[in-house]
Amino acid sequence: MKRREFLKTSALLSGAGLAVAPEKAQAAEALPATQWKPEPDLGTHWEVFKKISDRCDPRMSFLNEAYTDSEAWASDARAHLVSCFNYTDTTRNLAPKVIGKEPCDGFTRERVEISTTAGHRAALYLLVPDTLQGPAPAIVALHDHGGYYLWGKEKITRVEPVHPELQKFKDQYYSGRDIADELARLGYVVAVPDMMHWGERAMYFEEDPERITTRSLAVSAEDIKQFNARSWAHEELIGRTALAAGTSFSSIITWDDQCAADYLCSRPEVDANRVGCVGLSLGSVRSIFLGALHPRVRASVAVCWMAEYQALIRNNVRWAVGFTKLVPGLYGALDWPDLAGLHYPGALMTINGLKDELYPLESTQRAVAKIERIFEKMGAPENYEGVFFDGPHEFNTAMQEKAFAWLASQLA
């Protein structure tokens, strides 16, 4: 489907204009080539935003001469990020409930519900290796966006029966592997939460047939296409509603992920001093936020999402920067690579594809170089590794093996 056709379809589904979230494409289709045409997306409005963007100089970057103490900077920068999120629940009462257990190949998978805020329950899977001898290292495995909403956590852990269309998605973006399961077999206790608007927490209506709400094998490829298009068209509405309610969609997602990490650390099987996280695409964004904010997360792997934001606004916001990534008031103070510095004294690996079309390659290269300078200024260059693979937007087997080996070295 060409971009013009897709936007027209999405507009009809949403009942209003271009009501599409900007960073996704249907899983089976490549990003449209017209994304890269020289004209700015906003036409004559571009000059307004260019002037605003040209004035943008992240004033709270650790590279600014005013900052010399990394701990003091991190305290100030983290406080600013939290204030921009404006979404917390100081009670932090998870009230976990294990709903069921299932033996798997090398581990037991538990389905767990937790309270992320008062009156709101969220689902996650917990994978506990069969070989545990004592408290073990742990990973929060964070699923992607992909424009694919009917499943969330099931994208990275195998829950039988696997729908053939879901398997196609895994084949395209994960080399057919279930990365959470792979990590559990390596000896990690793994938490795999659903994001709001995906999987069990997707947007359903009373009129939806049972095959949709139960996500059964009876769901057809056309069902999935329509569900994903509807969910895509409504994602902007979720973002706008969150802003109207005084917060942001990204804030809700990040808070929920922190709660999942809290629950993981509370489990007796877990060594809470050896916790990491990993994710692809929007899972990468989630990893950056989680590693920046959660004090127990000491090693993060962010796959295929690292770029300077100002380089995206001319032609890449439409497909690359959705409400799941936007934090009001943040980016004038801290650019995306600046948030990477908040992982210190923990460690961070970023993995990117040289052929990733979600953002200009030079914006990623500059971001990686900036992170290197940040960690050098902190006196800990060994705490960051930026890796490039000659491939597209994916988390393939070679990338996975690189990430898993690095996590093992950091959480040994």
Summary of the structure (lengths in Angstrom):
residues: 412
radius of gyration: 20.3
end to end distance: 46.8
largest distance: 63.6
contacts: 1400
relative contact order: 0.15
helix: 43%
strand: 17%
